[in-house]
Amino acid sequence: MFDTHLKSTGRDYTVTVALLVIAFIISPVALLGSRPIGYWSFGLAVVCSVSAVTWAWVHWKRSSRLYIPSIATRN
């Protein structure tokens, strides 16, 4: 019934969501946790957030092609 050529779409966006969590939650928390907050730590947090958002966008564009499994057999 299930063929090996069918692709599951269940975990395609896990990396994208993880990168967005890094960009919008972990990086600002790390900035607030670092003392003293200076230009270097602020700049590093901004660079990390922007690069994580960029990687998430690239990964989303690559994995956004959904494969809908068909019940027809492959010849």
N, C-alpha and C positions, 0 to 999 in steps of 0.2 A: 504494500500500500504506500509506504513512504520510500521515495527514491533518494539516493545520495546526492543527486544534483540540485536538490532543492535547498535553498539557503534560509536559515532562520533569521528573522529580523528582531528577535527579542533583545539582543545585547549590542546592537549596532551603535547605539548612542551613549553607551556607558563611558567611553573615553571623552566624548564631547561634554557630558555633564560633569565628569571629574575635573576637566580643565576649567570649566566655568566656576566650579566650586573653589578651585585654587585661585582663580582670578578675582572673584568677588567676596570670598570669605577668608581664606587662609592668608593671602597676601596682606590685606588690611589689618588682620589680627596680628600678624607678625610685625607690621609697622607700629602698631600701638604698643606691642610688647617690648619693642626695642627702646632702650633709654640711652642717651638722650636722642630725641627725634631731631635729626639734622637733614641737611640737603642730600647727603649721600644715601641715607636710609629711605628717605622719601622718594628719591630718584630710582633707587633699586626696586622699591615696591611698585612704582608706576611701570617700570620696564618689565617686571615679572608679570604684572596684571595684563599689560598690553600684549605681551608675547603669548600668554596663556589664552587670551581671547582670540588672537590670530590663529593659534594652533587649533583651537576648538572650531573656529569657522572653517578652516581647511579640512579638518577631519569630518565635519558635518557635511560639507559639500561632497567629499569623497564617498561617504557612507549613506547619503540621502537617497540613493537609488534603491527603492524597495523592490524586493523580489517576492511576488505573490505566488505561492505554491499552487500548482494546478493539479487536478486529479487525473489529467491525461497522462498516459505513459509516454516516455521518451523513446523514440525509435532510433 
